[in-house]
Amino acid sequence: MSEHMEIAREITSQISHLSPLAFACWGAKNFVAILPMTEGRICDQTDGGLQFKVNGLKHKGLVKIELTCNDTYRIRTVKVRKQEVIVCEERDDVFFDELVTNLDEMIEDRNYGR
């Protein structure tokens, strides 16, 4: 299995382990492995990731989770309108144990007491 597929599986596994019902709560579907991005500045490069579609209270559209060079994740919520990609929200330097909390805030607008 290729490395980018393993990264996508690991992200899925980490989220499912932290919250077994998270994907169902977000209405997640259409899972796709993201290829590594090796162009641009070193800090902008990614090793691959996971993309899926959600139907949340706050965000309806795509979610992209990419593994960055410092072993943290970059999360983006994205909408595609008339072949234009619009980044709605972006968070960098998210550790694996913070994935569900950050995703829930971005998709469902839950702030967990912040």
C-alpha positions as CSV (number, residue, x, y, z in Angstrom):
1,M,0.0,0.0,0.0
2,S,1.3,3.5,-0.8
3,E,2.4,5.9,1.8
4,H,-0.4,8.4,1.2
5,M,-3.0,5.7,1.5
6,E,-1.5,4.7,4.9
7,I,-1.6,8.3,6.1
8,A,-5.3,8.5,5.1
9,R,-6.0,5.3,7.0
10,E,-4.1,6.4,10.0
11,I,-6.1,9.7,10.2
12,T,-9.3,7.8,9.9
13,S,-8.2,5.4,12.6
14,Q,-7.1,8.2,15.0
15,I,-10.5,10.0,14.6
16,S,-12.4,6.8,15.1
17,H,-10.4,5.9,18.1
18,L,-10.9,9.3,19.8
19,S,-14.7,9.3,19.0
20,P,-16.2,6.2,17.4
21,L,-19.4,8.1,16.2
22,A,-17.7,11.2,15.0
23,F,-17.9,10.5,11.3
24,A,-21.6,9.5,11.6
25,C,-22.4,12.7,13.5
26,W,-20.7,14.8,10.8
27,G,-22.5,12.9,8.0
28,A,-19.1,12.1,6.6
29,K,-18.9,10.4,3.2
30,N,-16.8,10.3,0.0
31,F,-13.5,9.6,1.7
32,V,-10.4,10.3,-0.5
33,A,-6.7,10.0,0.2
34,I,-4.8,13.2,-0.5
35,L,-1.5,13.0,-2.4
36,P,1.6,14.6,-0.9
37,M,2.4,18.2,-1.8
38,T,6.1,18.8,-2.3
39,E,6.1,22.2,-3.9
40,G,6.5,25.6,-2.2
41,R,8.1,26.4,1.1
42,I,9.1,23.6,3.4
43,C,6.5,24.5,6.0
44,D,3.8,24.3,3.3
45,Q,4.7,20.8,2.2
46,T,2.5,17.9,3.3
47,D,3.0,14.2,3.4
48,G,-0.6,13.4,2.3
49,G,-3.9,13.3,4.1
50,L,-7.6,12.7,4.0
51,Q,-10.5,14.5,2.4
52,F,-14.2,13.8,3.0
53,K,-17.5,15.5,2.6
54,V,-19.6,16.5,5.6
55,N,-23.1,17.8,6.3
56,G,-22.7,19.6,9.6
57,L,-24.6,22.4,11.3
58,K,-21.9,25.0,10.7
59,H,-20.2,23.6,7.6
60,K,-21.5,21.7,4.6
61,G,-18.8,20.8,2.2
62,L,-15.3,19.3,2.1
63,V,-12.9,18.8,5.0
64,K,-9.2,18.4,4.2
65,I,-6.8,17.0,6.9
66,E,-3.1,17.1,5.8
67,L,-0.1,15.8,7.7
68,T,2.5,18.5,7.8
69,C,6.3,18.4,8.0
70,N,6.3,18.9,11.8
71,D,4.1,15.8,12.4
72,T,0.9,17.9,13.1
73,Y,-2.2,18.3,11.0
74,R,-3.5,21.2,8.9
75,I,-7.3,21.1,8.8
76,R,-9.3,23.1,6.2
77,T,-13.1,23.3,5.6
78,V,-13.7,24.0,2.0
79,K,-16.6,24.8,-0.4
80,V,-16.5,24.5,-4.1
81,R,-18.7,27.0,-6.0
82,K,-18.7,27.3,-9.8
83,Q,-15.2,25.6,-10.0
84,E,-13.8,28.0,-7.4
85,V,-12.3,26.6,-4.2
86,I,-13.2,28.7,-1.1
87,V,-11.4,27.9,2.1
88,C,-13.9,28.6,4.9
89,E,-11.7,27.9,7.9
90,E,-8.1,26.7,8.4
91,R,-6.2,25.5,11.5
92,D,-2.6,24.6,11.6
93,D,-0.4,22.7,14.1
94,V,-3.2,20.4,15.3
95,F,-2.0,17.4,17.2
96,F,-3.7,14.0,16.7
97,D,-5.4,14.1,20.0
98,E,-7.0,17.4,19.2
99,L,-8.4,16.3,15.8
100,V,-12.0,15.5,17.0
101,T,-12.3,18.7,19.1
102,N,-11.1,20.9,16.3
103,L,-13.1,19.2,13.6
104,D,-16.3,19.3,15.8
105,E,-15.8,23.1,16.3
106,M,-15.3,23.6,12.5
107,I,-18.1,21.3,11.3
108,E,-20.8,21.5,14.1
109,D,-19.8,24.8,15.8
110,R,-19.3,23.3,19.2
111,N,-16.7,25.2,21.3
112,Y,-16.2,22.9,24.3
113,G,-16.3,25.7,26.9
114,R,-13.8,28.0,25.2
